[in-house]
Amino acid sequence: MIRALTIRFAIMGAGIVPLVILANVLSAPPALILGTYFVYMIGGALIIGNYCIEHEDEIPTRSQRRQHRRH
């Protein structure tokens, strides 16, 4: 699960770069850039949140983490 989430966060981080480059090339107004950024971040949060909900059984509980450290 951690690896899958790391990949998704990396894609989200790398995906913002083309948006910034495109905004600079097009000389977009700041309000449009801010709106696009918020839509991108909300979309990413929904994708990552959906993944966490779909794979909830893979998230270790505190007691499971403690047991794993003891062994």
N, C-alpha and C positions, 0 to 999 in steps of 0.2 A: 504494500500500500504506500509506504513512504517513497519508494522509487517512482511509482506512478504519479504521486502528487508532485514530486520534485520535477519530473518531466513536464507536467502541466504548468507549473509555476515558471519554469524556464521558457516554455513556449510563449507564455503570456508576457514575460519580460522581453523576449526577443521580438515578439510581435509588435510591440509599441514603437520600435525603431523605424519600421517603414511608415508608420503613421506620422512620426515626427518629420521624417525626410519629405514625405508627400506634402505635409503642411508648409514646410519651408519652400519647396519648389513652387507650389501653387500660390504662395503668399496669402494663405487663408486668413480670414478675420479671427481674432482671438476667441470670440464667442463660439464660432464654429469648431475651433480646435478644442476648446474646453468641453463642448457638448459631445464631440466625437470621443474624446478621452473618457468621459463618464460612461458613455454607452459601451465602450470597449471594456472598461473595468467592471461594469455591472454584468455584462455578458460573460466575462471570465469568472467572476464570482459565482454566477449561476451554474456554469459548467463544472467548476471545482466543487461547489456545494452539492450538485447532483451526483457527482462521482462519490463523494463522501457518504451520501445517503444510500446510494446503491450498494456500496461496499462496507456498510456499517459493521458487519460481522467480522471484518478483517482488522478493525481498529482495536488494538489491545487495551484492556482495562488496566487500572493501576495494580490490581492483585496479580494479573497475568505478567505484568512487567516485573513486579517484585520476584515472582517465582522464577522468571527467566534469569534474573541476576544471580539468584542463589545457586543455580545449576551450572 
